[in-house]
Amino acid sequence: MKELEIKFIGKDSHGRPVYETEDGLLLKNIELNGVPTQGNLTTVLYNNFDGEPDFPLKYKTKRYVFTVVKEFLRSE
């Protein structure tokens, strides 16, 4: 399994938690109060903060463990 850091950036207009990867990809947690896991995170249509949940990550062949961080550590 690969570890992927995500940063909480707020809740959309439907109260769904929105996270961002270091690469700028937005992810939504479709379980409003759930811990972000591969089973409940989706990509976001058009990568728009208020966009609809799009592709469920549970169907990705690569498996991830998500760690929520306050800031991304930039390696220079």
The 8 nearest C-alpha neighbors of each residue, nearest first, counted from 0:
[[1, 62, 63, 64, 2, 61, 3, 65],
 [0, 2, 63, 64, 62, 3, 61, 65],
 [3, 1, 64, 63, 65, 0, 4, 66],
 [2, 4, 65, 64, 66, 63, 1, 5],
 [5, 3, 66, 65, 67, 20, 68, 2],
 [4, 6, 20, 67, 19, 18, 68, 66],
 [5, 7, 68, 18, 19, 67, 69, 8],
 [6, 8, 18, 9, 17, 19, 5, 67],
 [9, 7, 18, 17, 6, 19, 10, 16],
 [10, 8, 17, 7, 16, 11, 18, 15],
 [11, 9, 16, 14, 15, 17, 12, 8],
 [10, 12, 14, 49, 13, 15, 48, 16],
 [11, 13, 14, 49, 10, 15, 48, 50],
 [14, 12, 11, 15, 10, 49, 16, 31],
 [13, 15, 10, 11, 12, 16, 31, 9],
 [16, 14, 10, 31, 11, 13, 28, 17],
 [17, 15, 10, 28, 27, 9, 14, 31],
 [18, 16, 27, 9, 10, 26, 8, 7],
 [19, 17, 7, 26, 6, 8, 25, 5],
 [18, 20, 25, 6, 5, 24, 23, 26],
 [21, 19, 5, 22, 24, 23, 4, 6],
 [20, 22, 23, 71, 19, 5, 4, 24],
 [21, 23, 20, 24, 19, 25, 5, 4],
 [24, 22, 20, 21, 19, 25, 46, 18],
 [25, 23, 20, 19, 22, 26, 46, 21],
 [26, 24, 19, 18, 46, 43, 42, 23],
 [25, 27, 42, 18, 41, 17, 43, 19],
 [28, 26, 17, 41, 40, 16, 29, 18],
 [27, 29, 40, 30, 16, 39, 15, 35],
 [28, 30, 39, 31, 27, 40, 15, 41],
 [31, 29, 33, 28, 32, 39, 15, 34],
 [30, 32, 15, 33, 29, 28, 16, 14],
 [33, 31, 30, 34, 16, 28, 15, 29],
 [34, 32, 30, 31, 35, 28, 39, 29],
 [33, 35, 36, 32, 30, 28, 39, 31],
 [36, 34, 28, 33, 40, 39, 65, 37],
 [37, 35, 38, 39, 40, 34, 65, 64],
 [36, 38, 57, 56, 40, 39, 63, 35],
 [39, 37, 57, 36, 40, 56, 55, 35],
 [38, 40, 28, 36, 29, 37, 30, 35],
 [41, 39, 28, 27, 37, 56, 38, 55],
 [42, 40, 55, 54, 27, 56, 26, 52],
 [41, 43, 26, 53, 54, 52, 25, 27],
 [44, 42, 52, 46, 53, 50, 51, 26],
 [43, 45, 50, 53, 46, 51, 52, 47],
 [44, 46, 47, 43, 50, 51, 53, 48],
 [47, 45, 43, 44, 25, 48, 24, 50],
 [46, 48, 50, 45, 49, 44, 43, 25],
 [49, 47, 50, 11, 46, 25, 17, 43],
 [50, 48, 11, 47, 12, 51, 43, 13],
 [51, 49, 47, 44, 48, 43, 52, 45],
 [50, 52, 44, 43, 53, 49, 47, 45],
 [53, 51, 43, 41, 42, 44, 27, 50],
 [52, 54, 43, 44, 42, 41, 51, 55],
 [53, 55, 42, 41, 56, 52, 43, 58],
 [56, 54, 41, 57, 58, 40, 53, 42],
 [55, 57, 58, 59, 41, 37, 40, 54],
 [56, 58, 38, 37, 55, 59, 39, 40],
 [59, 57, 56, 55, 60, 54, 38, 37],
 [60, 58, 56, 61, 57, 62, 55, 37],
 [59, 61, 62, 58, 57, 56, 63, 0],
 [62, 60, 59, 63, 0, 1, 58, 56],
 [63, 61, 0, 60, 1, 59, 64, 37],
 [64, 62, 1, 0, 2, 65, 3, 37],
 [63, 65, 2, 3, 1, 0, 66, 36],
 [66, 64, 3, 4, 2, 63, 36, 67],
 [65, 67, 4, 5, 3, 68, 64, 2],
 [66, 68, 5, 6, 4, 65, 7, 69],
 [69, 67, 6, 70, 5, 66, 4, 71],
 [68, 70, 6, 67, 71, 7, 5, 8],
 [71, 69, 68, 72, 6, 5, 67, 73],
 [70, 72, 73, 21, 68, 69, 4, 6],
 [73, 71, 74, 70, 21, 68, 75, 69],
 [72, 74, 71, 75, 70, 21, 22, 4],
 [75, 73, 72, 71, 21, 70, 22, 4],
 [74, 73, 72, 71, 21, 70, 22, 4]]
